[in-house]
């Protein structure tokens, strides 16, 4: 599948044209998701490399995408992990999101498919509460949003907390101790739509370049002579 995602043209139209002749229907969703993830990451990496103080790595170097102040970095574009949010909710004494939603749906007499996958149940209840849009449902959704924003605020105030969690919970296949620069994308209006931010280069570019301007001014980020 990687040849359709990474080697072939980044054109979406080119990829779609192969669906009827080369790509099995069973894996089309996976291919589309992987294509989006790969090429949006490539474009974001190019934004970093466009900065005057960023030196691209020569060729493919494992764990190194570019250098900032002669320090090698591996760029990781990610979102606020669901497991991290789950851990923090437990730490703060918040109920499990799905359990809370199911309980409130029953109180509001909102029917949902109890045999569906947890993610589908979550989506169904949230969408039905949005559609109903009464005081009760709005209060339930606002409560969940405010709890997530509280967790996000802690991360913004102390980024090291999340960076440590990401290192400690990295998958075995990608385990490593190289320097990493995490770009964490969060849609504060709808956390579940954070993935859409990856394509919003007009929003990302000035934020990334501004970050790099500040980064390169920090004396503690310069290597010792």
C-alpha positions as a printed Julia matrix, in Angstrom:
225×3 Matrix{Float64}:
   0.0    0.0     0.0
   2.9    2.39    0.66
   3.54   2.8    -3.07
   0.15   4.46   -3.45
   0.68   6.69   -0.45
   4.33   7.74   -0.54
   5.81   7.01   -3.94
   3.0    7.84   -6.33
   1.97  11.41   -7.14
   0.52  13.33   -4.17
  -2.45  14.2    -6.38
  -5.75  13.17   -4.8
  -7.28  12.75   -8.26
  -4.49  10.34   -9.26
  -5.12   8.22   -6.19
  -8.88   8.12   -6.75
  -8.39   7.09  -10.38
  -6.74   3.87   -9.18
  -9.62   2.79   -6.97
 -11.57   0.96   -9.67
  -8.56  -0.83  -11.18
  -5.81  -1.32   -8.58
  -7.02  -0.78   -5.0
  -9.33  -3.27   -3.33
 -12.52  -1.76   -1.91
 -11.82  -3.27    1.5
  -8.71  -1.13    2.02
  -9.75   2.12    0.3
 -10.6    3.87    3.57
  -7.22   2.92    5.01
  -5.4    4.08    1.89
  -7.21   7.44    1.88
  -6.49   8.04    5.58
  -2.84   7.1     5.17
  -2.49   9.22    2.04
  -3.94  12.24    3.87
  -1.77  11.69    6.92
   1.43  11.27    4.9
   1.11  14.16    2.47
  -0.22  16.65    5.01
   2.79  15.77    7.22
   5.11  16.35    4.25
   3.63  19.8     3.63
   3.9   20.73    7.31
   7.52  19.58    7.35
   8.21  21.84    4.35
   6.92  24.81    6.38
   9.53  24.08    9.06
  12.25  23.69    6.45
  11.35  27.02    4.84
  12.56  28.89    7.93
  15.99  30.5     7.55
  17.36  28.88   10.72
  16.24  25.36    9.85
  18.61  23.07    7.97
  17.01  20.07    6.22
  18.66  16.7     6.7
  20.51  15.35    3.66
  18.86  12.19    2.36
  16.86   9.94    4.64
  18.35   9.94    8.13
  16.46   7.83   10.67
  15.03  10.0    13.41
  16.16  13.29   11.83
  13.93  15.51    9.69
  15.89  18.74   10.09
  18.28  20.7    12.29
  17.52  23.81   14.37
  20.63  25.58   15.72
  22.58  22.46   14.68
  20.36  20.28   16.89
  18.71  17.33   15.05
  14.95  16.93   15.41
  12.38  14.35   14.4
   9.09  16.13   13.69
   5.95  14.47   15.03
   2.58  15.91   14.04
  -0.06  14.57   16.37
  -3.22  15.37   18.31
  -4.04  15.39   22.02
  -4.12  11.59   22.5
  -7.39  10.04   23.59
  -5.5    7.84   26.07
  -3.83  10.9    27.57
  -7.22  12.56   28.01
  -8.54   9.33   29.52
  -5.65   9.17   32.02
  -6.11  12.81   33.01
  -9.87  12.41   33.4
  -9.28   9.53   35.79
  -6.65  11.53   37.67
  -9.08  14.42   38.08
 -11.99  12.21   39.11
 -14.0   12.88   35.94
 -16.25  10.02   34.78
 -15.38   7.99   31.69
 -16.72  10.03   28.76
 -18.74   7.26   27.12
 -20.22   6.1    30.43
 -21.24   9.69   31.2
 -22.75  10.16   27.73
 -24.74   6.92   27.9
 -26.16   7.86   31.29
 -27.14  11.33   30.11
 -28.62   9.95   26.88
 -30.85   7.65   28.9
 -31.89  10.56   31.12
 -32.78  12.55   28.01
 -34.55   9.52   26.5
 -32.23   9.53   23.51
 -32.09   6.12   21.83
 -28.76   4.78   20.55
 -27.37   1.5    19.24
 -26.05  -0.21   22.38
 -24.41  -2.96   20.31
 -22.34  -0.62   18.17
 -18.63   0.05   18.62
 -17.8    2.49   21.46
 -16.6    5.14   18.99
 -19.83   4.84   16.99
 -21.97   5.04   20.13
 -20.08   8.14   21.23
 -20.59   9.78   17.83
 -24.27   8.85   17.66
 -25.12  10.26   21.09
 -23.15  13.47   20.52
 -24.78  14.08   17.14
 -28.27  13.42   18.49
 -27.64  15.78   21.41
 -26.45  18.44   18.97
 -29.58  17.96   16.89
 -31.87  18.21   19.9
 -30.01  21.32   21.08
 -32.08  21.8    24.23
 -30.79  23.1    27.56
 -30.06  19.64   28.97
 -28.13  18.34   25.95
 -26.22  21.58   25.54
 -25.2   21.38   29.2
 -23.94  17.8    28.8
 -21.81  18.62   25.74
 -20.52  21.83   27.35
 -19.45  19.89   30.44
 -17.4   17.43   28.36
 -15.86  20.27   26.35
 -14.94  22.28   29.45
 -13.3   19.24   31.03
 -11.17  18.7    27.91
 -10.26  22.38   27.78
  -9.11  22.14   31.4
  -6.81  19.26   30.46
  -5.57  21.18   27.41
  -4.85  24.29   29.51
  -2.6   22.23   31.78
  -0.7   20.96   28.72
  -0.28  24.5    27.39
   0.99  25.69   30.77
   3.34  22.71   31.1
   4.15  21.16   27.68
   6.77  18.91   29.25
   3.94  16.95   30.88
   2.56  15.82   27.52
   5.99  15.41   25.9
   6.99  13.02   28.71
   3.74  11.06   28.27
   4.29  10.78   24.51
   7.81   9.41   25.01
   6.72   6.97   27.7
   3.77   5.68   25.67
   5.34   5.48   22.23
   4.69   2.27   20.32
   7.34  -0.44   20.26
   7.67  -0.22   16.47
   8.6    3.47   16.69
  10.49   3.38   19.96
  13.45   5.74   20.09
  15.15   8.38   22.2
  15.96  10.91   19.46
  15.12  14.6    19.87
  11.51  15.12   18.89
   9.56  18.23   18.11
   5.86  17.59   18.73
   3.32  19.68   16.85
   0.05  18.98   18.66
  -3.08  20.02   16.76
  -6.27  20.65   18.74
  -9.6   21.98   17.53
 -10.93  23.51   20.74
 -14.46  23.71   19.32
 -14.57  20.01   18.46
 -11.66  17.85   19.62
 -12.79  15.05   17.31
 -12.24  17.31   14.29
  -8.62  18.11   15.17
  -7.41  16.0    12.22
  -8.84  18.59    9.83
  -6.33  21.18   11.09
  -3.54  19.22    9.41
  -4.64  20.55    6.03
  -5.08  24.15    7.16
  -1.66  25.39    6.06
  -2.77  29.04    6.07
  -3.38  28.73    9.8
  -0.36  26.56   10.57
   2.33  28.42    8.61
   2.42  31.74   10.56
   2.15  29.88   13.88
   5.02  27.52   13.03
   7.29  30.28   11.7
   6.58  32.45   14.73
   7.47  29.53   17.0
  10.75  29.01   15.13
  11.58  32.72   15.39
  11.26  32.49   19.18
  12.95  29.09   19.34
  16.12  30.24   17.61
  16.43  33.25   19.93
  16.63  31.05   23.03
  20.21  30.76   24.18
  19.55  27.42   25.9
  18.66  25.94   22.52
  22.08  26.6    21.07
  24.7   23.85   21.24
  27.7   24.3    23.54
  30.92  25.29   21.79
